[in-house]
Amino acid sequence: MDFWQRLDALVASHELVIDRPRGSAHPRFLSAVYPLDYGYLQETSGGDGNGVDVWRGSQVPCGVVGGVCTVDSLKGDAELKVLLGCTEQEISAAKRFHDGSRYMSSVIVRRGERRAKRQGERSCRAAGTRSRRRSRETGLPKLSSSCGTRTR
C-alpha cells in the first residue's frame, strides 16, 4: 500500500466530524474565519495529539485530493491536514488560511491527477458516500451523501 492508499483507508474507516463549519470563526483567533468545512477524523491522532485534521471541499465524490503540511511555531508542531473533495480554489483558500498567521507556514501536497479520481471515489464510497448515479425511475442524477460526516 502506498501513502495515498493508506490515507484513503484512514479516511474511509473513521468518522469525519466537522466542528468548524465554513464561515465560522476560530475559537481563539476570532478574525480567522474558516473558508471551508474543517474538522477531524474521530479516533485518530495527528501531529498535535488531536484527531487528524481535514478540510472538506465541495467536490462530489469527496476523495482525498492532497494535504496541507503546516508548521506552527507558536504551538511548536507540524501537521498534515487532509484535503477531502477540494477544488483548486478551495485548496488555495485552505493554504491562505494557514499562511495568514504570522506563526504558521504551509505547503500543499497534491495527489496525482489520474489516481486521485479512481482512489478517492473508492475511499468516499467506503466512508458512506455514493458516487453520482442516475435514478432508474426518473433518469435524473442521484445526489451523493456528505462523506459520512457529522457536524458538531
N, CA, C and O atoms as a DFTB+ gen file, in Angstrom:
608 C
 N C O
     1  1       0.838      -1.193       0.000
     2  2       0.000       0.000       0.000
     3  2       0.875       1.245       0.000
     4  3       1.846       1.324       0.752
     5  1       0.531       2.225      -0.847
     6  2       1.303       3.467      -0.841
     7  2       0.666       4.488       0.115
     8  3      -0.356       4.211       0.744
     9  1       1.281       5.659       0.211
    10  2       0.815       6.715       1.120
    11  2      -0.644       7.053       0.878
    12  3      -1.430       7.106       1.823
    13  1      -1.023       7.287      -0.388
    14  2      -2.390       7.719      -0.698
    15  2      -3.407       6.622      -0.399
    16  3      -4.510       6.908       0.068
    17  1      -3.045       5.379      -0.662
    18  2      -3.944       4.268      -0.345
    19  2      -4.158       4.172       1.170
    20  3      -5.273       3.918       1.626
    21  1      -3.101       4.372       1.938
    22  2      -3.243       4.328       3.398
    23  2      -4.084       5.499       3.901
    24  3      -4.878       5.346       4.829
    25  1      -3.905       6.668       3.284
    26  2      -4.713       7.823       3.670
    27  2      -6.179       7.600       3.308
    28  3      -7.065       7.942       4.091
    29  1      -6.447       7.024       2.121
    30  2      -7.821       6.662       1.745
    31  2      -8.432       5.733       2.785
    32  3      -9.572       5.926       3.207
    33  1      -7.669       4.722       3.197
    34  2      -8.161       3.753       4.173
    35  2      -8.439       4.422       5.517
    36  3      -9.426       4.097       6.176
    37  1      -7.581       5.349       5.927
    38  2      -7.784       6.070       7.184
    39  2      -9.074       6.882       7.137
    40  3      -9.871       6.848       8.075
    41  1      -9.274       7.613       6.038
    42  2     -10.491       8.418       5.878
    43  2     -11.724       7.523       5.847
    44  3     -12.742       7.840       6.462
    45  1     -11.631       6.407       5.131
    46  2     -12.781       5.511       4.982
    47  2     -13.175       4.824       6.284
    48  3     -14.338       4.469       6.472
    49  1     -12.221       4.638       7.173
    50  2     -12.500       3.858       8.380
    51  2     -12.764       4.695       9.633
    52  3     -12.948       4.142      10.717
    53  1     -12.783       6.027       9.492
    54  2     -13.048       6.892      10.646
    55  2     -14.075       7.958      10.290
    56  3     -14.079       8.498       9.184
    57  1     -14.936       8.244      11.242
    58  2     -15.964       9.257      11.016
    59  2     -15.340      10.645      10.956
    60  3     -14.495      10.998      11.779
    61  1     -15.768      11.423       9.973
    62  2     -15.329      12.813       9.852
    63  2     -16.286      13.689      10.646
    64  3     -17.489      13.705      10.387
    65  1     -15.739      14.416      11.615
    66  2     -16.533      15.331      12.439
    67  2     -16.176      16.750      12.017
    68  3     -15.016      17.151      12.111
    69  1     -17.160      17.510      11.555
    70  2     -16.948      18.913      11.187
    71  2     -17.286      19.744      12.422
    72  3     -18.459      19.921      12.754
    73  1     -16.269      20.249      13.095
    74  2     -16.502      21.053      14.301
    75  2     -16.346      22.549      14.037
    76  3     -16.630      23.374      14.905
    77  1     -15.891      22.888      12.829
    78  2     -15.761      24.302      12.446
    79  2     -16.305      24.461      11.023
    80  3     -15.552      24.391      10.052
    81  1     -17.609      24.674      10.911
    82  2     -18.227      24.793       9.588
    83  2     -17.727      26.019       8.830
    84  3     -17.265      26.998       9.417
    85  1     -17.835      25.928       7.518
    86  2     -17.462      27.042       6.650
    87  2     -18.117      28.331       7.145
    88  3     -19.309      28.356       7.453
    89  1     -17.318      29.406       7.219
    90  2     -17.827      30.710       7.653
    91  2     -17.756      30.951       9.149
    92  3     -18.032      32.061       9.605
    93  1     -17.387      29.927       9.933
    94  2     -17.287      30.115      11.382
    95  2     -15.904      30.666      11.749
    96  3     -14.933      30.492      11.013
    97  1     -15.843      31.326      12.894
    98  2     -14.588      31.922      13.369
    99  2     -13.816      30.916      14.210
   100  3     -14.401      30.056      14.869
   101  1     -12.502      31.037      14.177
   102  2     -11.626      30.225      15.032
   103  2     -11.990      30.544      16.483
   104  3     -12.250      31.703      16.807
   105  1     -12.013      29.540      17.359
   106  2     -12.423      29.782      18.754
   107  2     -11.529      30.756      19.539
   108  3     -12.011      31.441      20.441
   109  1     -10.219      30.822      19.201
   110  2      -9.331      31.734      19.929
   111  2      -8.947      32.967      19.124
   112  3      -8.716      34.035      19.689
   113  1      -8.879      32.820      17.809
   114  2      -8.473      33.915      16.926
   115  2      -9.686      34.297      16.081
   116  3      -9.844      33.816      14.958
   117  1     -10.526      35.150      16.615
   118  2     -11.830      35.445      16.023
   119  2     -11.756      36.061      14.631
   120  3     -12.726      35.985      13.877
   121  1     -10.634      36.666      14.277
   122  2     -10.521      37.242      12.935
   123  2     -10.232      36.167      11.877
   124  3     -10.335      36.435      10.680
   125  1      -9.878      34.977      12.305
   126  2      -9.622      33.873      11.375
   127  2     -10.932      33.139      11.113
   128  3     -11.455      32.454      11.992
   129  1     -11.458      33.285       9.895
   130  2     -12.732      32.670       9.515
   131  2     -12.442      31.499       8.571
   132  3     -11.679      31.637       7.616
   133  1     -13.053      30.361       8.846
   134  2     -12.820      29.151       8.060
   135  2     -13.470      29.269       6.689
   136  3     -14.684      29.454       6.599
   137  1     -12.675      29.163       5.605
   138  2     -13.227      29.290       4.254
   139  2     -13.932      28.015       3.768
   140  3     -14.677      28.052       2.788
   141  1     -13.699      26.903       4.447
   142  2     -14.291      25.602       4.109
   143  2     -14.671      24.909       5.401
   144  3     -14.288      25.348       6.485
   145  1     -15.422      23.827       5.287
   146  2     -15.673      22.994       6.468
   147  2     -14.343      22.426       6.941
   148  3     -13.516      21.992       6.139
   149  1     -14.151      22.437       8.266
   150  2     -12.896      21.972       8.856
   151  2     -13.245      21.080      10.037
   152  3     -14.104      21.416      10.852
   153  1     -12.585      19.964      10.117
   154  2     -12.864      19.051      11.219
   155  2     -11.735      18.063      11.410
   156  3     -10.573      18.357      11.131
   157  1     -12.095      16.892      11.889
   158  2     -11.086      15.879      12.195
   159  2     -11.674      14.490      12.027
   160  3     -12.891      14.305      12.025
   161  1     -10.783      13.518      11.889
   162  2     -11.189      12.121      11.838
   163  2     -11.232      11.598      13.270
   164  3     -10.227      11.588      13.981
   165  1     -12.410      11.171      13.665
   166  2     -12.606      10.699      15.040
   167  2     -11.750       9.456      15.306
   168  3     -11.573       8.606      14.433
   169  1     -11.233       9.374      16.516
   170  2     -10.419       8.252      16.983
   171  2      -9.129       8.085      16.173
   172  3      -8.687       6.966      15.909
   173  1      -8.534       9.224      15.782
   174  2      -7.220       9.226      15.139
   175  2      -6.332      10.186      15.916
   176  3      -6.799      10.869      16.827
   177  1      -5.061      10.240      15.563
   178  2      -4.138      11.127      16.248
   179  2      -3.251      11.839      15.236
   180  3      -2.522      11.199      14.478
   181  1      -3.317      13.170      15.229
   182  2      -2.481      13.984      14.349
   183  2      -1.226      14.453      15.058
   184  3      -0.934      14.024      16.174
   185  1      -0.488      15.331      14.406
   186  2       0.772      15.835      14.937
   187  2       0.638      16.593      16.242
   188  3       1.593      16.670      17.015
   189  1      -0.551      17.163      16.501
   190  2      -0.758      17.910      17.737
   191  2      -1.389      17.058      18.840
   192  3      -1.721      17.572      19.909
   193  1      -1.555      15.753      18.582
   194  2      -2.140      14.864      19.579
   195  2      -3.659      14.779      19.487
   196  3      -4.261      13.911      20.118
   197  1      -4.278      15.644      18.728
   198  2      -5.724      15.584      18.495
   199  2      -5.984      14.780      17.231
   200  3      -5.043      14.274      16.619
   201  1      -7.242      14.654      16.830
   202  2      -7.591      13.909      15.633
   203  2      -6.936      14.480      14.384
   204  3      -6.589      15.660      14.346
   205  1      -6.767      13.641      13.360
   206  2      -6.209      14.084      12.084
   207  2      -7.151      15.125      11.489
   208  3      -8.341      14.863      11.315
   209  1      -6.615      16.310      11.177
   210  2      -7.414      17.415      10.666
   211  2      -7.773      17.212       9.203
   212  3      -7.016      16.620       8.434
   213  1      -8.961      17.724       8.831
   214  2      -9.465      17.576       7.471
   215  2     -10.123      18.874       7.023
   216  3     -10.918      19.465       7.754
   217  1      -9.785      19.309       5.815
   218  2     -10.504      20.369       5.118
   219  2     -11.445      19.660       4.150
   220  3     -10.991      18.870       3.322
   221  1     -12.753      19.929       4.239
   222  2     -13.700      19.303       3.320
   223  2     -14.213      20.329       2.329
   224  3     -14.778      21.354       2.711
   225  1     -14.007      20.037       1.037
   226  2     -14.447      20.925      -0.026
   227  2     -15.800      20.540      -0.585
   228  3     -16.561      19.798       0.036
   229  1     -16.086      21.057      -1.772
   230  2     -17.419      20.917      -2.364
   231  2     -17.525      19.823      -3.421
   232  3     -18.624      19.555      -3.908
   233  1     -16.407      19.180      -3.794
   234  2     -16.464      18.177      -4.847
   235  2     -17.179      16.920      -4.388
   236  3     -17.042      16.478      -3.247
   237  1     -17.951      16.355      -5.317
   238  2     -18.609      15.076      -5.092
   239  2     -18.231      14.190      -6.260
   240  3     -18.449      14.604      -7.398
   241  1     -17.676      12.992      -6.064
   242  2     -17.371      12.408      -4.775
   243  2     -16.223      13.138      -4.093
   244  3     -15.444      13.854      -4.722
   245  1     -16.149      12.932      -2.797
   246  2     -15.219      13.722      -1.977
   247  2     -13.980      12.927      -1.577
   248  3     -13.765      12.670      -0.393
   249  1     -13.182      12.544      -2.535
   250  2     -11.983      11.775      -2.253
   251  2     -10.819      12.628      -1.779
   252  3     -10.858      13.856      -1.860
   253  1      -9.792      11.966      -1.288
   254  2      -8.574      12.639      -0.845
   255  2      -7.859      13.191      -2.081
   256  3      -7.478      12.432      -2.973
   257  1      -7.679      14.508      -2.131
   258  2      -7.014      15.140      -3.273
   259  2      -5.612      15.639      -2.927
   260  3      -4.852      16.024      -3.815
   261  1      -5.273      15.632      -1.645
   262  2      -3.955      16.092      -1.230
   263  2      -3.922      16.369       0.248
   264  3      -4.743      15.868       1.016
   265  1      -2.952      17.183       0.634
   266  2      -2.816      17.550       2.036
   267  2      -2.143      18.904       2.166
   268  3      -1.440      19.357       1.263
   269  1      -2.371      19.538       3.301
   270  2      -1.692      20.788       3.653
   271  2      -0.729      20.437       4.782
   272  3      -1.151      20.026       5.863
   273  1       0.557      20.601       4.527
   274  2       1.564      20.384       5.563
   275  2       1.824      21.731       6.222
   276  3       2.177      22.700       5.551
   277  1       1.647      21.788       7.545
   278  2       1.814      23.054       8.259
   279  2       2.890      22.949       9.328
   280  3       3.133      21.885       9.897
   281  1       3.519      24.078       9.581
   282  2       4.435      24.230      10.706
   283  2       3.919      25.422      11.499
   284  3       3.721      26.506      10.951
   285  1       3.704      25.210      12.797
   286  2       3.189      26.252      13.683
   287  2       4.246      26.535      14.747
   288  3       4.445      25.730      15.657
   289  1       4.919      27.668      14.634
   290  2       5.993      27.983      15.578
   291  2       5.445      28.386      16.946
   292  3       6.164      28.286      17.940
   293  1       4.203      28.835      17.024
   294  2       3.599      29.183      18.311
   295  2       3.314      27.921      19.132
   296  3       3.634      27.861      20.319
   297  1       2.713      26.918      18.492
   298  2       2.405      25.658      19.171
   299  2       3.593      24.699      19.176
   300  3       3.636      23.760      19.971
   301  1       4.555      24.939      18.286
   302  2       5.704      24.037      18.193
   303  2       5.343      22.693      17.602
   304  3       5.812      21.657      18.075
   305  1       4.503      22.698      16.558
   306  2       4.151      21.425      15.940
   307  2       4.130      21.528      14.418
   308  3       4.138      22.614      13.837
   309  1       4.103      20.360      13.807
   310  2       3.954      20.225      12.367
   311  2       2.882      19.177      12.131
   312  3       2.810      18.177      12.845
   313  1       2.052      19.410      11.128
   314  2       0.925      18.506      10.880
   315  2       0.638      18.354       9.401
   316  3       1.055      19.169       8.578
   317  1      -0.089      17.286       9.080
   318  2      -0.685      17.099       7.766
   319  2      -2.191      17.238       7.939
   320  3      -2.793      16.550       8.763
   321  1      -2.790      18.120       7.168
   322  2      -4.241      18.309       7.172
   323  2      -4.756      17.790       5.838
   324  3      -4.354      18.273       4.780
   325  1      -5.642      16.810       5.888
   326  2      -6.141      16.143       4.691
   327  2      -7.057      17.079       3.910
   328  3      -7.896      17.765       4.493
   329  1      -6.892      17.106       2.596
   330  2      -7.780      17.847       1.695
   331  2      -8.735      16.835       1.080
   332  3      -8.323      15.970       0.307
   333  1      -9.998      16.946       1.423
   334  2     -11.008      15.976       1.017
   335  2     -12.018      16.658       0.099
   336  3     -12.765      17.534       0.537
   337  1     -12.043      16.264      -1.158
   338  2     -13.012      16.810      -2.102
   339  2     -12.855      18.289      -2.392
   340  3     -13.849      18.979      -2.618
   341  1     -11.636      18.788      -2.390
   342  2     -11.386      20.219      -2.585
   343  2     -11.057      20.544      -4.037
   344  3     -10.313      19.815      -4.693
   345  1     -11.615      21.644      -4.532
   346  2     -11.259      22.182      -5.839
   347  2      -9.938      22.940      -5.704
   348  3      -9.447      23.140      -4.593
   349  1      -9.365      23.362      -6.830
   350  2      -8.136      24.157      -6.781
   351  2      -8.345      25.449      -5.991
   352  3      -7.469      25.850      -5.225
   353  1      -9.491      26.104      -6.168
   354  2      -9.768      27.343      -5.426
   355  2      -9.875      27.064      -3.928
   356  3      -9.409      27.858      -3.111
   357  1     -10.480      25.948      -3.574
   358  2     -10.605      25.592      -2.155
   359  2      -9.255      25.224      -1.555
   360  3      -8.989      25.536      -0.394
   361  1      -8.407      24.569      -2.326
   362  2      -7.054      24.253      -1.855
   363  2      -6.298      25.555      -1.583
   364  3      -5.624      25.683      -0.561
   365  1      -6.412      26.508      -2.490
   366  2      -5.758      27.817      -2.306
   367  2      -6.302      28.534      -1.077
   368  3      -5.541      29.165      -0.343
   369  1      -7.603      28.446      -0.845
   370  2      -8.222      29.092       0.325
   371  2      -7.704      28.468       1.627
   372  3      -7.437      29.183       2.593
   373  1      -7.562      27.145       1.653
   374  2      -7.032      26.470       2.851
   375  2      -5.588      26.901       3.099
   376  3      -5.199      27.146       4.241
   377  1      -4.794      26.994       2.033
   378  2      -3.398      27.432       2.182
   379  2      -3.342      28.868       2.700
   380  3      -2.566      29.167       3.607
   381  1      -4.155      29.755       2.135
   382  2      -4.175      31.157       2.603
   383  2      -4.575      31.249       4.076
   384  3      -4.052      32.083       4.814
   385  1      -5.499      30.392       4.497
   386  2      -5.921      30.381       5.900
   387  2      -4.724      30.110       6.809
   388  3      -4.529      30.811       7.802
   389  1      -3.926      29.105       6.477
   390  2      -2.769      28.761       7.311
   391  2      -1.647      29.778       7.182
   392  3      -0.970      30.081       8.164
   393  1      -1.445      30.302       5.996
   394  2      -0.366      31.265       5.794
   395  2      -0.731      32.659       6.289
   396  3       0.124      33.544       6.317
   397  1      -1.988      32.869       6.679
   398  2      -2.439      34.173       7.167
   399  2      -1.972      34.493       8.575
   400  3      -2.111      35.631       9.024
   401  1      -1.427      33.528       9.274
   402  2      -0.931      33.732      10.630
   403  2       0.572      34.000      10.577
   404  3       1.284      33.441       9.743
   405  1       1.035      34.846      11.463
   406  2       2.483      35.102      11.483
   407  2       3.267      33.939      12.094
   408  3       4.497      33.915      12.037
   409  1       2.555      32.987      12.671
   410  2       3.213      31.842      13.302
   411  2       3.193      30.571      12.455
   412  3       3.875      29.599      12.780
   413  1       2.413      30.574      11.369
   414  2       2.268      29.360      10.574
   415  2       2.739      29.549       9.142
   416  3       2.670      30.639       8.575
   417  1       3.218      28.451       8.580
   418  2       3.525      28.373       7.158
   419  2       3.033      27.006       6.672
   420  3       2.939      26.051       7.443
   421  1       2.723      26.940       5.381
   422  2       2.208      25.677       4.855
   423  2       2.689      25.427       3.438
   424  3       3.079      26.348       2.721
   425  1       2.653      24.172       3.055
   426  2       2.867      23.746       1.673
   427  2       1.754      22.765       1.324
   428  3       1.230      22.062       2.188
   429  1       1.409      22.733       0.048
   430  2       0.381      21.820      -0.441
   431  2       1.055      20.619      -1.092
   432  3       1.997      20.772      -1.869
   433  1       0.573      19.437      -0.773
   434  2       0.998      18.209      -1.433
   435  2      -0.219      17.694      -2.182
   436  3      -1.222      17.322      -1.573
   437  1      -0.124      17.674      -3.506
   438  2      -1.252      17.242      -4.336
   439  2      -1.086      15.782      -4.736
   440  3       0.011      15.305      -5.026
   441  1      -2.199      15.111      -4.738
   442  2      -2.227      13.730      -5.208
   443  2      -2.184      13.733      -6.732
   444  3      -2.712      14.646      -7.366
   445  1      -1.555      12.715      -7.323
   446  2      -1.513      12.602      -8.780
   447  2      -2.910      12.605      -9.377
   448  3      -3.807      11.952      -8.843
   449  1      -3.109      13.317     -10.458
   450  2      -4.431      13.524     -11.053
   451  2      -5.138      12.231     -11.448
   452  3      -6.304      12.049     -11.101
   453  1      -4.475      11.342     -12.156
   454  2      -5.161      10.154     -12.645
   455  2      -5.591       9.239     -11.520
   456  3      -6.692       8.689     -11.553
   457  1      -4.743       9.069     -10.529
   458  2      -5.067       8.169      -9.423
   459  2      -6.066       8.772      -8.469
   460  3      -6.850       8.043      -7.861
   461  1      -6.062      10.080      -8.319
   462  2      -6.913      10.734      -7.320
   463  2      -8.369      10.408      -7.535
   464  3      -9.071      10.067      -6.582
   465  1      -8.837      10.503      -8.750
   466  2     -10.251      10.263      -9.004
   467  2     -10.616       8.820      -8.688
   468  3     -11.593       8.561      -7.984
   469  1      -9.835       7.886      -9.204
   470  2     -10.133       6.470      -9.005
   471  2     -10.028       6.094      -7.522
   472  3     -10.954       5.491      -6.981
   473  1      -8.927       6.434      -6.861
   474  2      -8.718       6.081      -5.464
   475  2      -9.666       6.839      -4.549
   476  3     -10.223       6.264      -3.614
   477  1      -9.852       8.127      -4.814
   478  2     -10.710       8.955      -3.966
   479  2     -12.144       8.504      -3.980
   480  3     -12.807       8.525      -2.943
   481  1     -12.642       8.093      -5.132
   482  2     -14.013       7.611      -5.210
   483  2     -14.183       6.373      -4.342
   484  3     -15.211       6.211      -3.684
   485  1     -13.171       5.491      -4.337
   486  2     -13.266       4.293      -3.506
   487  2     -13.303       4.659      -2.027
   488  3     -14.085       4.078      -1.275
   489  1     -12.468       5.620      -1.587
   490  2     -12.438       5.959      -0.164
   491  2     -13.750       6.596       0.266
   492  3     -14.208       6.364       1.385
   493  1     -14.367       7.400      -0.606
   494  2     -15.639       8.021      -0.252
   495  2     -16.745       6.993      -0.187
   496  3     -17.591       7.049       0.706
   497  1     -16.754       6.046      -1.125
   498  2     -17.788       5.019      -1.080
   499  2     -17.680       4.233       0.214
   500  3     -18.691       3.916       0.840
   501  1     -16.456       3.916       0.617
   502  2     -16.258       3.173       1.858
   503  2     -16.689       3.995       3.061
   504  3     -17.104       3.437       4.077
   505  1     -16.595       5.331       2.953
   506  2     -16.979       6.206       4.062
   507  2     -18.474       6.521       4.037
   508  3     -18.958       7.302       4.857
   509  1     -19.198       5.924       3.110
   510  2     -20.633       6.133       3.087
   511  2     -21.110       7.062       1.995
   512  3     -22.304       7.355       1.935
   513  1     -20.243       7.536       1.137
   514  2     -20.642       8.424       0.055
   515  2     -20.846       7.592      -1.200
   516  3     -20.011       6.761      -1.556
   517  1     -21.954       7.827      -1.853
   518  2     -22.215       7.143      -3.109
   519  2     -21.776       8.037      -4.251
   520  3     -21.889       9.260      -4.167
   521  1     -21.280       7.438      -5.309
   522  2     -20.952       8.234      -6.484
   523  2     -22.245       8.619      -7.183
   524  3     -23.298       8.043      -6.911
   525  1     -22.165       9.614      -8.104
   526  2     -23.361      10.036      -8.842
   527  2     -23.831       8.901      -9.734
   528  3     -23.062       8.364     -10.530
   529  1     -25.069       8.548      -9.599
   530  2     -25.685       7.541     -10.453
   531  2     -27.037       8.066     -10.876
   532  3     -27.631       8.903     -10.197
   533  1     -27.514       7.578     -11.989
   534  2     -28.827       8.003     -12.470
   535  2     -29.899       7.124     -11.844
   536  3     -29.734       5.911     -11.716
   537  1     -30.992       7.754     -11.461
   538  2     -32.126       7.028     -10.916
   539  2     -32.769       6.206     -12.025
   540  3     -32.976       6.711     -13.128
   541  1     -33.084       4.953     -11.748
   542  2     -33.754       4.117     -12.748
   543  2     -35.154       4.645     -13.038
   544  3     -35.639       4.540     -14.164
   545  1     -35.803       5.211     -12.024
   546  2     -37.171       5.690     -12.192
   547  2     -37.253       6.970     -13.011
   548  3     -38.088       7.072     -13.910
   549  1     -36.392       7.958     -12.715
   550  2     -36.523       9.273     -13.332
   551  2     -35.461       9.583     -14.368
   552  3     -35.652      10.489     -15.180
   553  1     -34.344       8.859     -14.369
   554  2     -33.248       9.168     -15.271
   555  2     -32.425      10.360     -14.827
   556  3     -31.461      10.724     -15.501
   557  1     -32.787      10.989     -13.686
   558  2     -32.061      12.147     -13.162
   559  2     -30.934      11.684     -12.258
   560  3     -31.007      10.604     -11.672
   561  1     -29.877      12.507     -12.140
   562  2     -28.772      12.116     -11.249
   563  2     -29.239      12.027      -9.801
   564  3     -30.019      12.858      -9.336
   565  1     -28.753      11.012      -9.097
   566  2     -28.991      10.914      -7.658
   567  2     -27.935      11.755      -6.967
   568  3     -26.785      11.781      -7.407
   569  1     -28.292      12.428      -5.917
   570  2     -27.323      13.223      -5.171
   571  2     -26.558      12.318      -4.225
   572  3     -27.095      11.338      -3.710
   573  1     -25.310      12.656      -4.007
   574  2     -24.464      11.875      -3.110
   575  2     -24.661      12.325      -1.675
   576  3     -25.101      13.445      -1.416
   577  1     -24.334      11.445      -0.752
   578  2     -24.358      11.813       0.659
   579  2     -23.138      12.654       0.974
   580  3     -22.345      12.933       0.075
   581  1     -22.960      13.067       2.213
   582  2     -21.918      14.033       2.562
   583  2     -20.678      13.413       3.180
   584  3     -20.219      13.871       4.226
   585  1     -20.136      12.401       2.568
   586  2     -18.882      11.777       3.023
   587  2     -18.983      11.168       4.403
   588  3     -17.969      11.075       5.094
   589  1     -20.135      10.756       4.828
   590  2     -20.259      10.129       6.136
   591  2     -19.858      11.059       7.263
   592  3     -19.275      10.611       8.251
   593  1     -20.160      12.353       7.139
   594  2     -19.732      13.318       8.138
   595  2     -20.818      13.627       9.138
   596  3     -22.006      13.408       8.898
   597  1     -20.383      14.130      10.243
   598  2     -21.275      14.611      11.273
   599  2     -20.831      16.016      11.617
   600  3     -19.637      16.270      11.780
   601  1     -21.781      16.932      11.729
   602  2     -21.453      18.304      12.098
   603  2     -21.747      18.485      13.574
   604  3     -22.795      18.079      14.078
   605  1     -20.792      19.107      14.253
   606  2     -20.991      19.371      15.681
   607  2     -21.423      20.786      15.876
   608  3     -21.645      21.214      17.008
